[in-house]
Amino acid sequence: MDAISRVSGRAIPFGAKNVDTDIIIPAKWLKVITRDGLGEGAFESIREAPDNIFDSPENKGAPILIAGDNFGCGSSREHAAWAILDLGIHAVIAPSYSDIFSGNAVKNGILPIVLPQDAIDRLMEVAREGHDIDIDLDTQTVTTPFQDRFAFEIDPFRKHCLLNGLDEVALTLERQIAIGQYETRRNAAQGWLNAGTQV
C-alpha cells in the first residue's frame, strides 16, 4: 500500500451518521475478485441521484471524506475500504467509526481521523464553501485556510504503518531475517518436523 504522510485537497461534506458497509459498497459488488473498479460501486444508492454529492464537479476526485458518527458500521467486509480507496479517498474524518471498518481502513492505506462534532461541523462548513483541507499525519493535525487547527489522536502502531506504507504482508517481511533465523534454529533442533515435506 502507499505511504501516507499528508492528504490535502477538497473534502466531500457528506456528514451522514450510521453509514453502514451496505451503503458504502452494496452486496452485489462483493462477487468481484479484484479491488480495481470498486469505486464505481461506492455509495451506489446515493450516487443514483443525478445531483449527488459524490459526483458533483467540485467534489469529484476529492481525497477527503467528512462523515458522521458510527461510520462503516455493519458487516466486516473489507470491500468497503477498497471501494473508498478506489474512489480516490485517502482520509475519512468522523466523530466515530466501527472498529472493524477503522482497522480495515488502516490496513488498506486510508487514514481514519476521529474529531469531535464541533470540529466536524466547522470542517463541513469549510468544505461546503469549496475550500481545501490539509491533513498532516506526522503532526496529527487537520487545518484549513482560515487558521482552524484540529489535533487528532492515532494509535502509534497504526501511524507507523500508514507513514511507512506497511500492510500485514509488508510488516511480516520486515521480520524476514528473524523469521529465517528461527527456521534455521528450528530445523537444526527439530528436523524431524520436516519429514515427508519437500523444501
C-alpha positions in Angstrom: 0.0 0.0 0.0 1.1 3.6 -0.5 2.5 5.5 2.4 0.5 8.5 3.7 2.1 11.5 5.4 -0.2 14.3 4.1 -3.6 14.5 2.5 -4.6 17.8 1.1 -7.5 19.0 -1.1 -11.2 19.1 -1.4 -13.3 17.3 1.2 -16.7 15.8 0.5 -19.1 17.2 3.1 -21.1 14.0 3.5 -21.8 14.2 7.2 -24.3 11.3 7.3 -24.5 9.2 10.5 -24.6 5.4 10.8 -23.4 4.8 7.3 -23.1 1.1 7.0 -21.0 -1.1 4.7 -24.0 -1.9 2.6 -24.3 1.8 1.8 -20.5 2.1 1.2 -20.5 -0.9 -1.2 -23.7 -2.9 -1.9 -23.5 -6.7 -1.6 -23.7 -7.3 -5.4 -20.2 -5.9 -5.7 -18.8 -8.5 -3.3 -18.6 -11.1 -6.1 -15.6 -9.4 -7.8 -12.1 -10.9 -7.4 -10.1 -7.7 -7.7 -10.2 -4.3 -5.9 -10.0 -2.4 -9.2 -13.2 -0.7 -10.2 -14.9 -1.0 -6.8 -15.0 2.8 -6.7 -17.7 2.6 -9.3 -20.0 0.9 -6.8 -19.0 3.1 -3.8 -22.1 4.8 -2.3 -24.1 3.5 -5.3 -27.5 4.1 -3.8 -26.6 7.7 -3.0 -24.9 8.3 -6.4 -28.1 7.2 -8.3 -29.4 10.7 -7.7 -28.1 13.0 -10.5 -27.2 15.8 -8.1 -25.4 13.6 -5.6 -22.6 15.0 -3.5 -20.0 12.4 -4.7 -20.2 13.1 -8.4 -20.6 16.8 -8.3 -17.9 18.5 -10.3 -16.5 20.3 -7.3 -16.2 17.1 -5.2 -15.2 14.5 -7.9 -11.8 13.0 -7.0 -11.7 14.7 -3.6 -9.2 12.9 -1.4 -11.1 13.5 1.9 -14.5 12.4 3.1 -16.2 14.1 6.1 -18.8 11.7 7.7 -21.0 11.4 10.8 -21.0 9.2 13.9 -20.5 5.4 13.5 -19.2 5.4 10.0 -18.6 2.0 8.5 -20.9 0.1 10.8 -22.5 -3.2 9.7 -20.6 -6.1 8.2 -16.9 -6.7 8.3 -16.4 -6.5 4.5 -13.0 -5.2 3.6 -14.6 -4.2 0.2 -15.8 -1.1 1.9 -12.3 0.2 2.4 -11.3 -1.0 -1.1 -14.2 0.9 -2.7 -13.5 4.1 -0.8 -9.8 4.0 -1.8 -10.7 3.2 -5.4 -13.0 6.3 -5.3 -9.9 8.3 -4.6 -10.5 9.0 -0.9 -7.4 8.6 1.3 -8.7 10.1 4.6 -12.1 10.0 6.4 -12.9 12.4 9.2 -15.7 11.5 11.5 -16.7 11.6 15.2 -16.5 7.7 15.5 -16.2 4.6 13.4 -17.0 0.9 13.6 -13.9 -0.8 15.0 -13.7 -3.3 12.1 -14.0 -0.5 9.4 -11.3 1.5 11.1 -9.0 -1.4 11.2 -9.7 -2.3 7.5 -9.2 1.3 6.5 -5.7 1.5 8.0 -4.7 -1.9 6.6 -5.6 -0.5 3.1 -3.9 2.9 3.4 -6.9 5.0 4.5 -6.4 7.4 7.4 -9.5 7.4 9.7 -9.5 10.6 11.8 -11.6 11.0 14.9 -12.6 14.6 15.8 -15.4 16.0 18.0 -18.7 17.0 16.4 -17.9 20.8 16.7 -14.7 20.3 14.6 -16.7 18.2 12.1 -19.3 20.9 11.8 -16.6 23.5 11.1 -14.9 21.3 8.5 -18.2 20.6 6.9 -18.7 24.4 6.6 -15.3 24.9 5.1 -15.8 22.0 2.6 -19.2 23.4 1.6 -17.6 26.7 0.8 -15.2 25.0 -1.5 -12.0 25.4 0.4 -9.3 22.8 0.7 -8.5 21.0 3.9 -5.0 19.8 4.9 -4.2 16.7 7.0 -0.7 16.2 8.3 -0.3 12.7 9.8 3.2 13.4 11.2 1.9 16.3 13.4 -1.6 14.8 13.7 -3.4 17.9 12.7 -6.2 18.9 10.4 -6.0 22.6 9.2 -8.0 24.9 7.0 -7.0 28.1 5.1 -8.8 30.0 7.9 -6.3 29.1 10.7 -8.5 26.4 12.0 -6.3 23.7 13.6 -7.7 20.4 15.0 -5.4 17.9 16.6 -6.3 14.2 16.4 -5.1 11.1 18.2 -4.0 7.9 16.4 -2.6 4.7 17.7 1.2 4.8 17.3 1.4 1.4 15.5 -1.3 2.5 13.0 0.5 5.8 12.5 3.8 3.9 11.8 2.0 1.6 9.3 0.4 4.5 7.4 3.5 6.6 7.3 5.6 3.7 6.0 3.0 2.1 3.7 3.0 -1.1 5.7 0.2 -3.6 5.3 0.2 -7.0 7.0 2.4 -8.6 4.4 5.0 -5.8 4.5 5.0 -6.0 8.3 5.8 -9.7 8.1 8.6 -9.1 5.5 10.2 -6.5 7.9 10.9 -9.6 10.1 12.2 -11.7 7.3 15.7 -12.1 8.8 14.4 -13.0 12.2 11.9 -15.5 10.7 14.8 -17.1 8.7 17.0 -17.4 11.8 14.1 -19.0 13.7 13.5 -21.5 10.9 17.2 -22.4 10.8 17.3 -23.0 14.5 14.1 -25.0 14.5 15.3 -27.2 11.6 18.5 -27.9 13.4 16.8 -28.7 16.7 13.6 -30.4 15.3 14.4 -31.5 11.8 12.1 -34.4 12.2 9.2 -31.9 11.8 10.2 -31.6 8.1 9.9 -35.4 7.5 7.8 -36.1 4.5 7.8 -32.4 3.3 9.5 -31.1 0.2 11.5 -27.9 0.5 
